[in-house]
Amino acid sequence: MEIKSIILRHVKMELLNPFTTSVGTEVDKDFILVEVKSKSGQRGWGESVSIMEPIYNEETVKTNWHIMSDHLIPLLMRADIKHPDDVMGIFKPIRGNFNAKAALEGAIWDLYAREKGISLSKALGGVKEKIEVGVSVGIQESEVTMLRQIDGYLQEGYKRIKVKIKPDWDLHILKAIRKEFPDIQLMADANCAYTLNDIEHLQKLDDYRLMMIEQPLDHDDIIDHAKLQAKLETPICLDESIHTFDDARKAIELGSCKIINLKIGRVGGLTEAKRIHDLCVDHHIPMWCGGMLEAGIGRAHNIAITSLANFTLPGDTAPSSHYWKQDIIEPEVTMKDGYIFVPQSAGIGFEPSKNRIEDVTLYSRTFTN
């Protein structure tokens, strides 16, 4: 696989609806698109999930641009890449910066699959023809608005409802949801909003038959989650705490969680995602794929990884129309009866819309070999 050029594009897209969590509200999305062209003429695409401010993790669009431009791309240009798994080793001298690494590595995976004439799902070892779809509901202005929104999503066919919670927006909301929808698959995402001082409060979540509570404690914590899990019947799902295979291994060994949410950008790419997947298989830890408000290219990568066998719980990979008036791929991601079909054509299975991408690109830079 010989790289001819790499193009970075800073893209900005407006969300259909503001999305609020315990850490803030997003009304639009700045991100970086990566296009890698090989000397064979094929192109592969990736998408960085970082946003403008370091509120989910320490990375931002600006830091990603710097790290990719000044460190990662020069390493790629000098490397002899036989397989996308090689990229992890190529990037090893650069610590952290997982979102930046994942965006470039994802483009290499897409390029590899296109050159082989196989789907990205098949290249990764995927086994599913379709994946179950859940939806994430942000913090709303009132219970009535929340219940109305959930009802609409259920009518659309979503298989699982995830609601964002925080102190003072938790127990009464879950009680209202369970009263209105007693049998739905329901989970709560805390986005690190609680501490061990809240154990007695969090124990009350057990009354609402939740599939899980996601990342209730600090973003970098594994030890305190083990203490909390021992006090809860509700399974803890770790998200922000899991950046590497070793993070997942330690969390499993300590009993810090019973479920893992995998985000490709958070773990540094698809190769590390596969390693974590296989670890979870060995330890009987169910998984699902989380979302970072991705546009179509990032969404396509999520679909591909979710086709692996141990992604047994509905993820956050909703169709394009849930987030965007117009996506940047053709065709857009669609859902039928709560499922998204896994593309079988070469690469990510969707074609980037050059006209649409041009419309939403703020600036770009091309690197040549």
C-alpha positions in Angstrom: 0.0 0.0 0.0 1.9 3.1 -1.3 0.5 6.5 -0.2 0.5 9.2 -2.8 -1.2 12.0 -0.9 -3.3 12.8 2.2 -5.8 15.6 2.4 -7.1 17.0 5.7 -10.3 19.1 5.6 -11.7 21.1 8.5 -15.4 20.7 8.1 -18.3 22.3 9.9 -21.9 21.0 9.9 -25.0 22.2 11.7 -26.9 19.7 13.8 -30.6 19.3 13.2 -31.2 19.8 17.0 -29.0 20.9 19.9 -27.6 18.0 21.9 -27.2 18.5 25.7 -25.3 16.3 28.1 -23.9 16.9 31.6 -20.8 18.6 30.1 -22.4 21.0 27.7 -24.6 21.6 24.6 -23.6 21.2 20.9 -25.5 23.0 18.1 -23.0 22.3 15.3 -20.0 20.0 14.7 -16.5 21.0 13.6 -14.4 18.0 12.7 -11.6 16.8 10.4 -12.1 14.6 7.3 -9.1 12.6 6.2 -8.7 11.5 2.5 -5.8 9.1 1.7 -5.0 8.4 -1.9 -2.7 5.5 -2.9 -0.5 5.3 -6.0 -3.0 2.7 -7.3 -5.6 5.5 -7.5 -7.8 4.3 -4.7 -9.0 6.6 -2.0 -9.8 5.9 1.7 -11.7 8.1 4.1 -11.6 8.7 7.8 -13.2 11.1 10.2 -11.9 12.6 13.5 -14.4 12.7 16.3 -12.7 15.5 18.3 -14.7 18.7 18.8 -13.6 22.3 19.3 -13.2 22.3 23.1 -11.5 19.7 25.4 -14.6 18.8 27.4 -15.0 15.1 26.4 -11.3 14.4 26.4 -8.1 16.4 26.0 -8.1 16.5 22.2 -9.6 19.2 20.0 -10.0 19.9 16.3 -6.9 22.2 16.5 -4.7 19.7 18.4 -5.7 16.9 15.9 -4.8 19.1 13.0 -1.4 19.8 14.5 -0.6 16.2 15.6 -1.7 14.8 12.2 0.1 17.4 10.1 3.3 17.7 12.1 3.8 14.2 13.5 1.5 11.4 12.3 1.4 12.1 8.5 5.2 12.3 8.2 5.4 8.9 9.9 2.8 7.5 7.5 4.6 8.9 4.5 7.8 7.3 5.4 6.3 3.9 6.3 6.0 0.6 4.4 2.4 -0.3 5.1 1.5 -3.9 4.4 -1.7 -4.0 6.4 -3.7 -1.5 8.4 -2.7 -3.2 11.6 0.8 -1.9 10.9 -0.4 1.7 11.6 -0.6 1.2 15.3 3.2 0.4 15.4 4.0 3.3 13.1 2.2 5.7 15.4 3.7 4.2 18.6 6.4 6.9 19.1 3.5 9.5 19.5 1.8 9.2 22.9 -1.9 9.5 23.3 -3.8 11.6 20.7 -6.1 8.7 20.0 -8.7 10.6 18.0 -6.1 11.9 15.6 -4.5 8.4 15.2 -7.9 6.8 14.7 -8.9 9.3 11.9 -5.8 8.5 9.8 -5.9 4.8 10.6 -9.6 4.6 9.6 -8.8 6.1 6.2 -6.0 3.5 5.8 -8.5 0.7 6.6 -11.0 2.0 4.1 -8.2 2.3 1.5 -7.1 -1.3 2.2 -10.6 -2.7 1.9 -11.2 -0.9 -1.4 -7.9 -2.1 -2.8 -8.8 -5.7 -1.8 -12.4 -5.3 -3.2 -14.0 -6.2 0.1 -16.2 -4.4 2.6 -14.6 -2.8 5.6 -16.9 -5.1 7.7 -15.4 -8.2 6.1 -11.8 -6.8 6.4 -12.4 -6.4 10.1 -13.9 -9.9 10.6 -17.5 -8.8 10.8 -20.2 -11.4 10.7 -23.5 -9.5 10.8 -25.7 -8.5 7.8 -27.5 -5.9 9.9 -27.1 -4.1 13.3 -29.5 -3.1 15.9 -29.9 0.7 16.5 -30.4 2.6 19.7 -30.7 6.3 20.2 -29.3 8.8 22.7 -31.6 11.4 24.1 -30.0 14.5 25.5 -31.1 16.5 28.6 -34.4 18.2 27.9 -36.1 21.3 29.2 -38.9 19.2 30.8 -40.2 15.7 31.6 -43.0 16.2 29.0 -40.5 17.1 26.3 -38.4 14.0 27.2 -41.3 11.6 27.1 -42.6 13.0 23.9 -39.2 12.6 22.3 -38.8 9.1 23.5 -42.3 8.2 22.2 -41.3 9.5 18.8 -38.1 7.4 18.7 -40.0 4.3 19.7 -42.5 4.9 16.9 -39.5 5.1 14.5 -38.4 1.7 15.6 -35.3 2.3 17.8 -34.4 -0.8 19.8 -32.9 0.9 22.8 -33.3 4.3 24.5 -30.3 6.0 26.2 -31.0 9.1 28.3 -28.4 11.5 29.6 -28.5 12.1 33.3 -26.8 14.3 35.9 -27.5 15.3 39.5 -31.1 16.7 39.7 -31.9 15.2 36.3 -31.9 11.5 37.1 -34.3 9.6 39.4 -37.4 11.6 38.7 -36.7 11.4 34.9 -36.2 7.6 35.0 -39.3 7.2 37.2 -41.3 9.1 34.7 -39.9 7.1 31.7 -40.5 3.8 33.4 -44.1 4.8 34.3 -44.8 5.7 30.7 -42.7 3.0 29.0 -42.4 0.1 31.5 -40.9 -2.5 29.1 -38.5 -0.6 26.9 -34.7 -1.3 26.8 -33.5 1.7 28.8 -30.1 2.9 29.9 -28.7 6.0 31.5 -25.5 7.9 30.6 -24.0 10.0 33.3 -20.9 11.3 31.5 -18.8 11.3 34.7 -21.3 13.5 36.7 -21.1 11.6 40.0 -18.7 10.6 42.8 -18.4 7.9 45.3 -20.2 10.2 47.7 -23.3 9.5 45.6 -23.4 5.7 46.2 -26.6 5.7 48.2 -28.3 7.9 45.5 -27.0 5.8 42.6 -28.2 2.6 44.4 -31.8 3.9 43.8 -31.2 3.4 40.0 -31.6 -0.3 40.7 -35.4 0.3 41.0 -35.7 1.2 37.3 -34.4 -2.0 35.7 -31.8 -0.3 33.6 -29.7 -2.2 31.1 -26.7 -0.2 32.5 -25.5 3.1 33.8 -22.7 4.5 31.6 -19.6 6.1 33.1 -21.0 7.5 36.4 -17.6 8.5 37.9 -14.5 10.3 36.7 -13.4 10.1 33.0 -10.1 8.5 33.9 -11.2 6.2 36.7 -11.2 2.5 36.9 -10.7 1.8 40.7 -13.6 3.7 42.1 -15.9 2.2 39.5 -15.1 -1.2 40.9 -16.1 0.0 44.4 -19.4 1.4 43.0 -20.1 -1.7 40.9 -19.9 -3.8 44.0 -22.7 -1.7 45.5 -25.0 -1.8 42.5 -27.2 -4.4 40.9 -27.3 -2.2 37.8 -24.4 -3.0 35.4 -21.8 -0.3 35.0 -20.7 0.4 31.5 -17.4 2.1 31.0 -16.9 4.6 28.2 -14.4 7.5 28.8 -12.1 5.3 31.0 -11.3 2.9 28.3 -8.6 4.1 25.9 -6.5 1.0 25.4 -6.5 -2.8 25.5 -4.8 -2.5 28.9 -7.4 -0.2 30.2 -10.1 -2.7 29.3 -8.0 -5.6 30.8 -7.6 -3.8 34.1 -11.2 -2.8 34.3 -12.3 -6.4 33.7 -9.8 -7.8 36.2 -10.9 -5.3 38.9 -14.6 -5.8 38.3 -15.1 -2.1 37.4 -17.7 -2.8 34.8 -19.9 -5.5 33.3 -20.3 -3.9 29.9 -18.0 -1.8 27.6 -18.9 0.9 25.2 -16.4 1.1 22.4 -15.7 4.3 20.5 -13.2 3.9 17.6 -11.8 7.4 18.1 -11.4 7.0 21.8 -9.3 3.8 21.5 -7.1 5.1 18.7 -8.5 3.1 15.8 -10.0 0.0 14.4 -7.0 -2.3 15.2 -7.1 -1.5 18.9 -10.9 -1.8 18.7 -10.6 -5.4 17.4 -8.1 -6.2 20.2 -10.5 -4.9 22.9 -13.4 -6.8 21.2 -11.5 -10.1 21.4 -10.6 -9.5 25.0 -14.3 -8.9 25.8 -15.2 -12.1 24.0 -12.7 -14.1 26.2 -14.2 -12.6 29.4 -17.9 -12.6 28.4 -18.2 -8.8 28.5 -21.0 -7.6 26.2 -20.2 -4.5 24.1 -21.9 -1.8 22.0 -20.6 1.0 19.8 -21.0 4.5 21.1 -21.5 7.6 19.1 -19.8 11.0 18.9 -22.2 12.8 16.6 -20.3 11.5 13.6 -21.1 12.5 10.1 -21.5 9.8 7.4 -17.9 8.6 7.1 -17.4 8.2 10.8 -20.8 6.6 11.0 -19.9 4.1 8.3 -16.8 3.0 10.3 -19.1 2.5 13.4 -21.4 0.3 11.3 -18.4 -1.8 10.2 -17.0 -2.4 13.7 -20.5 -3.1 15.1 -20.8 -6.0 12.7 -18.3 -8.0 14.8 -19.8 -10.8 16.8 -19.5 -9.4 20.4 -21.3 -6.2 19.7 -24.5 -7.7 21.2 -26.2 -4.6 22.5 -27.8 -1.8 20.3 -25.4 1.0 19.7 -25.7 4.7 19.1 -25.3 4.5 15.3 -28.5 6.2 14.3 -29.3 7.0 10.7 -28.0 10.2 9.0 -31.4 11.9 9.2 -31.3 11.8 13.0 -28.5 14.4 13.1 -28.1 16.1 9.7 -30.3 17.9 7.1 -27.9 16.5 4.5 -25.0 14.1 5.2 -21.7 14.0 3.4 -22.1 10.5 1.9 -24.2 8.9 -0.8 -26.4 7.1 -0.1 -27.1 8.3 3.4 -27.2 5.9 6.3 -30.9 4.7 6.8 -32.7 2.5 9.3 -35.5 0.0 8.7 -37.5 -1.5 11.7 -34.7 -0.5 14.1 -31.9 -2.0 12.0 -29.1 -0.6 9.7 -27.9 -3.0 7.0 -24.2 -3.5 6.9 -22.8 -2.5 3.4 -21.3 -5.3 1.4 -19.6 -3.2 -1.3 -15.9 -2.3 -1.1 -14.6 -0.2 1.7 -17.0 1.7 4.0 -19.8 1.0 1.5 -20.7 4.7 1.1 -19.3 7.2 -1.3 -18.3 10.6 0.0 -20.3 13.4 -1.7 -17.6 15.7 -3.1 -20.0 18.6 -3.7 -21.5 18.4 -0.2 -18.0 18.1 1.4 -16.8 21.2 -0.6 -19.8 23.1 0.7 -19.0 22.4 4.4 -15.2 22.6 4.2 -13.7 25.6 5.9 -10.1 24.9 4.8 -7.9 22.0 3.7 -4.3 21.0 3.3 -2.7 18.4 1.0 0.4 16.4 1.8 2.2 14.6 -1.0 4.7 11.8 -1.0 
